[in-house]
């Protein structure tokens, strides 16, 4: 049975059905053929020699059956450059992912798509991670945040290749996983531990009491999260989680005498942040290496699409998705949608933009600067509402008695 009703789209907050084929608009059909709808004008053709413009959002059902439709390209675009057909190159009998190689800027291009299995993807991704660590001169000891999902699990394997190739000591690599329900489940920590121990890396699971002790908190991180949730709403979970992981990673580096924190920020993670900064008139924060306090936060998979990282560990990633919380801030959801949408019609567009902006910022020394808030390990760009920043620092300072924040940040 060849009907789209057999396909279900899953989100963290439930299932969603695709629109039936006969309900697709002209814009939908153009996108399906890798053509941007904004480049076309739709016309209804009655057959009497006239043309009548119609919205690109119309479906064929809205056009009388005796009439036809013209979708007129409004630019002098060479139609031969558009990838109407792809040269499929299957590199495996059991592929799990597709890698596009579309060549828009060439005359008479051959657009390719490579079908790869998980082992082939691992070889590509692990080699990239090891090359990244060499390029940035990463030294041991170091700390890596491992969640148990596809992104961070790939980092473990890339680290293993880097350590073995350079005859380094695996016990100088400290991987950590945080358990804090409902943000991070204990089952993910078990998967991460099994993976890390298989390569001789030290792995620490930090439960709430361990986090409190490591960071010198006066109460549990659960209590802090409840306070943050009550103040800013449950949608703040991702922001709180990202901040807490960075705090833990920096503290562990101080404990072992390291200066590098590896995190699994993938291409769309970095692209979403870049888009947010640019759309709000802000200079971007440095990537794929960012100084946070006295630690370099490194992003070894910054240019690797999320789907390829998950395809390295398809079963593990599927389990990881079932454990996710179903809340997120609307603007965060929107910016991630936009980051993924960049490659929807032109694959590799996002990495081209990321690379170009990185090189530009490096040449201009134009990155946004993170400044420390005196008496705390907190960092700020200086943007945003000063009163809101003060309120947030006041809230956090109540849970960290060792902070010696300025009077303005104390209650």
C-alpha positions, 0 to 999 in steps of 0.5 A: 500500500503506497500511501503516506498514511503509513508514515508517522512523524514523532516529536518529543510531545507526540505523533504528527501525521503528514499532510495527504499528497492531494492536500499539498500546495504548489509551494509544498510541491516546489519544496519537494523538488528542491525549489524555493517557493519564493522564486516562483509565481503561480498562474492559473491557465483557463485556456483562453489565452489569459493567465490569472495569478493565484497564491503559491499556497493554493492546492490543485483542488482549488483550481477548476479541473479544466484549467492548468497551472504554470509555476513561473520562475522569476529569476534567470536561474539555469534550470540545469543546475537544479537537482531534479534527479540525484545520482544515488551511490549506494555504498552499503546493502543496508544504509541508514543515512544519506549524505548529499553532494549537490554542486550548484555552482558547476556547469552540467553538474552531477548531483549525488547522494551517498547512502551509507551504513552506520559503520561507514558513518562512524569511520567518517565522523570519528576521523573528523573528531580526531582531526579536530583535536589535532588541529586545535592542539588539545592536550590531556588531561581533559573533560568530556560531557557524555549524555548517552546520545549519538552526538556525545557517543561519537565524541568518545569514539573520536577521542579514542582514535585521537588518544591511540594515534598519539600514544596518549594515556586514556586514563587522562580522559575524564568523561562525565554524565549528569543524572537529574530527573526529569532533565537527564535520566539514569538510564542514559548514564548507564549507556555512557558508562558502558561506552567509556569504560570500553575504551579505558576512559575514566567515567563519572556519573554525577547524581544531584548530591555529587553536583551539589558537592562539586559546585559548593551548593547550599541546596540540591540542584533539584531545588535550584531547578524548581526555583528556576522553573517557578520563576522562568517557567518549565520551558527554561529547562534547556537553558538551565541544563546547558548552563549546569553542564558547563559549570560541572565541566569547568569544575571537573577540569579544575579538579584534574588540572585540565583546561579543555571541555569537550561538548557534543554541540552539532552543526544545527546547535551551532547554527541555531546560536549563530542565527539567534545572534545575527537576527538580534543584531549581536556579534556571534560567540566564538566557535568551535572553540570558546573560552569559558572562564579558565576552560576552553569549551571545544565543539568537535562535531560543530560541522556534523549534521545531527542526523549523521551523528544519530545514524552512527548509533541508530538504536541508541539514538532512538532510545535517547529520544524516548527519554527526552522531556517534551518542553522547550521555549517557543523561540528556542524551538523556532530557531532550531527549526530555522537552523535545520531548514537552511539545509532543507533545499540546499544541503551544506548551506549551513556549514558554508555560512558557519565556516564563512562567519567563523573565518570573518570573525577571526580575521576581524577579531570580531567575536562577542566577548564573554565577561565574568561577573565579579565574585561568581563563575558566571559569564555575560555578554553584557547584552540584555536587560540589566535588571533581569540579569541582576534578578537571575544572579540574585536567584543563583547566588542564594544556592552558592554560598562561596560566591562573593558577588558584588552588592548589586547582585546580593539580596 
